[in-house]
Amino acid sequence: MFGCPPNRGNFTATLPCVGAHHLARKLTGFGHDARLMPAKYVRPYAKGQKNDFNDAEAIVEAVQRPTMKFVATKTADQLDLQALHRVRERLVSQRTGIINQIRAFMLERGIAVRQGIRFLRAELPISHFYKTRLRPTLKRIDAYVIRWARRKFKRMRHQTKGARDWFDRLRRATPKLFAHWPLCHGNGRTSGAV
């Protein structure tokens, strides 16, 4: 963070990076005028390789421009909402990937399904499946989710039964989280451990 020359008033300028909004709120609480500049407006003033000294020089150069646009400092609530949206976006992306993977497994067995979760749910009631042929594949997907949970969560790392219990609770709480659960396990009723 760098102080501005006297002819532009006393304020602190920096690029918005990890923790910059928190730092700007803290500095504002101490009575400073903290401002964040978008990196795309500072980049034209950078000289040479990217390092702290060259970045500082570019920020000082850019902040002196009378037409410089600044980024509004986000509140904690705004940052929480942004984090929530990012997590939701990632979950939707993962769900889409799993749906497409299930569609590919089914297509390999001669069952064509249109894109989208509603078509997977609507066009494929349990009666369309050859239970003896498709059920083991769907059970392997469940086993993969359990293995993922054991790697992801430290408390389950060495607990196979704990991971299966977590999986059963998750399946009962959100029976439509994965598109194959209603097909393989019924409408939220468990049919035993994977």
Beta strands, then each sheet from edge to edge (+ up, - down):
strand 1: 2-3
strand 2: 12-14
strand 3: 34-36
sheet 1: 1+ 2- 3-
end
